[in-house]
């Protein structure tokens, strides 16, 4: 069972007066994800840089960690990552 870490930038947009997840972009490094999220926050209501650890063979999610949040992010975003 090989675990693989992936770094993502999750954007948030406003639809029908609600903050909802927008596009996701993959970044090659943790620092790259943080820099990209911070830069994109100037053009979006909000962004979050994430580290996702999953089984490389099955794709089963092991852990998801918020590395940084910029701008407006839904209050329940951290809970939703943990499956709660």
Rosetta blueprint (number, residue, H / E / L):
1 X L
2 X L
3 X E
4 X E
5 X E
6 X E
7 X E
8 X E
9 X E
10 X E
11 X E
12 X E
13 X E
14 X E
15 X E
16 X L
17 X L
18 X E
19 X E
20 X E
21 X E
22 X E
23 X E
24 X E
25 X E
26 X E
27 X E
28 X L
29 X L
30 X H
31 X H
32 X H
33 X H
34 X H
35 X H
36 X H
37 X H
38 X H
39 X H
40 X H
41 X L
42 X L
43 X L
44 X L
45 X L
46 X E
47 X E
48 X E
49 X E
50 X E
51 X E
52 X E
53 X E
54 X E
55 X E
56 X L
57 X L
58 X L
59 X L
60 X L
61 X E
62 X E
63 X E
64 X E
65 X E
66 X E
67 X E
68 X E
69 X E
70 X E
71 X E
72 X L
73 X L
74 X L
75 X L
76 X L
77 X H
78 X H
79 X H
80 X H
81 X H
82 X L
83 X L
84 X L
